Amino acid sequence: MRALRELYWANLSEFLSNKRALGLTIAFPVLFIVIFGLVFTNQDKQEARIGLVIEDTGPVGEQLAGKLEALPKEDVPKPSAVASSTTDSDRNPLSSLVFRRGEKTALLDDLNNARLDAVIVLPSNLSAVLLAGGDLPNPAPQAEVELHIDPARQTLIPFMEGVLTPVLRGVEAEVTEEPQILTLKRFNTNARELRTIDYLLPGILAMSIMQLGLFATAQPLIALRVGGVLKRLGATPLRRSTLLVAYVALRLTVALLQTAIIIAIGTLLFKVAIVGSWLALAGWLFLGTLVFLAIGFFMAAVAKNEESAIAAANVINLPMLLLSGVFFPINHLPMVVEKFLIPLIPLNYLADALRHVMVDATPLHSMQTNLLALLAWIVVMTALAVRFFRWEESR
Amino acid sequence: MNKPAIEVADLVKIYGELRAVDGISFAVDPGQVFGLLGPNGAGKSTTVEMIEGLRKPDGGSITLLGVDVVRQPQRVKELIGVQLQSTAFFKQLSARRLLRLFGSFFKKSLPPDQLIAWVNLEEKADAPSAALSGGQRQRLAIAIALVNDPQVVFLDEPTTGLDPQARRSLWDVIRRLRAEGKTVLLTTHYLEEAEQLCDRLVIIDHGRIIASGTADGLIHEHFERASVEFFNEPKLTHERLASLPGADKVEEANGRMTLYSGDVAHTTRALLSLADELGVAPRGLSVHSATLEDVFLKLTGKHLRE
């Protein structure tokens, strides 16, 4: 255990002094996400565009709609507890709401095409139920206000629910004594149009992991071999497995760190939503790290020296990035490339899986191809690395 | 007599067509500094690395402190200290850190500070190892080799590439190893180093031992002759010199005469008497006895460093 800890530390200090590795695994991806984030989130307006469908022909529908539409204009005095906890307390938080009335089908279509952020439907039985007074049958019928929203809008959902509920209760209290007749029901829309940044983030995650394997795995190991450090370690009772575990453990830590940084920037700065489970995301990231570590070990096994490993990594890196759809969807490629080359690129499977998990929570069983492809890469590359790896320079 | 610390018998290592080590046998007594001498590519390092358990021999047996190295290389590694030819360590780590790292590989290890003091590296104890000079790096390599307080220490060409001052300082370290009772197996292609440090030595060429013994013993065994040199003096002619007692050969080159003799004391006395009679003084007179270099030259027909 002590040997493992000391070796881990040794690897860490070597990694931290390796500017190329640091740059390509952490600085470069962070720069990417920030630049792309800034470029592509400008087109996303700050306001929340709400479609309003009034199916109720009675007075309550119009009354409710009026109240909602008045929200952005009000100078709402906020409860002091809330005011003290926010910095821009002088601003009405509801001023970002923009309402647009219309037909249900048209507005839902707009929502599906990302021209709206949410749609509120005031049901046709609204006035009838609320104005029925005490003549209601038991159990009392309910009027269901619909909120159609993308489940990925994780900040908008509680916001909208928080805004709507008091308004509904207020109107309810004005027209009837029966409590809780109005209910709010959420409907998920799935056909969300991806923002560019939503599409990019998983790709950049995959890229950063690939670069960990390509640029921070092979070269340092070759340096240890060429410098005779591996041979010197071989003259001690240290087991090779311990050495390997320390080497891999450090890189898993780096992978964890880089993905955490990238995800944090994406979600906090650019509001990228992660729809799928964190566990699934972590699982794919782990798998992807193993794939590219295995490729790194393979490169370390076959490359003659550090320079040729770096050159090889550069040669592999760029086509992988271009052909993997990390930065743009891969369409309009020549048939030959699309049919034979694309399926060979491991980055595709990783980026694709990450994108699915983050964007629409695709369950694992529908990503079997990705899983198998990545596992195959791990097995093949590990086998080749084991077959060709040398612990010292040949004589 | 003690059981040998290292005993090697009929050691063979074959690389493809090349018999890199071709039937080497020797024994090293405990507490000795034992030298493996030979030109580059003679098979010294291969031999040493087989004894260290780093390479598997293709034939022969190795016993180290009673352990069969061929069958139990892992057990041997616990017992020995190793300094390999031209080892770079983790470049960013300091001497202190490296000693902790290597110490963690062994069941027992000495404190880094003690080892650093032992090789006089206190000033550079916390500098990254990449910033050390060649001599300091070799001293660090020796400190690391001592981290498990081994009985047997292997030093593979420790002074190669060092300037004379650094070399001498490293010799002191090796002498202190001997004083502490360590058994040292030293390979070198510096004959002076072997003469200075080694209790016993073997000369290896083409994977075979071509001579063994002490440095003095080898010189005496192969050279009874010594040579007398002086600047050319016309009256001291070739014929007169050749007739001096003991002189068996006279050479003239670069303005100097060289007189080879099997009895250098007699020859020198006769030479000086002759010069007196002729009323001349042989300028630049010097007497040379043979060195290991001469032994090597005689045995292999080539110089050690070529």
Interface residues (C-beta under 8 A of the other chain):
Chain A: R2 A3 R5 E6 L7 W9 A10 S13 E14 L16 S17 L224 G227 G228 V229 K231 R232 L233 G234 A235 T236 P237 L238 R395
Chain B: Y15 E52 G53 L54 Q74 K77 E78 I80 V82 L84 Q85 S86 T87 A88 F89 F90 K91 Q92 L93 R97 R100 L101 F102 S104 F105 F106 K107
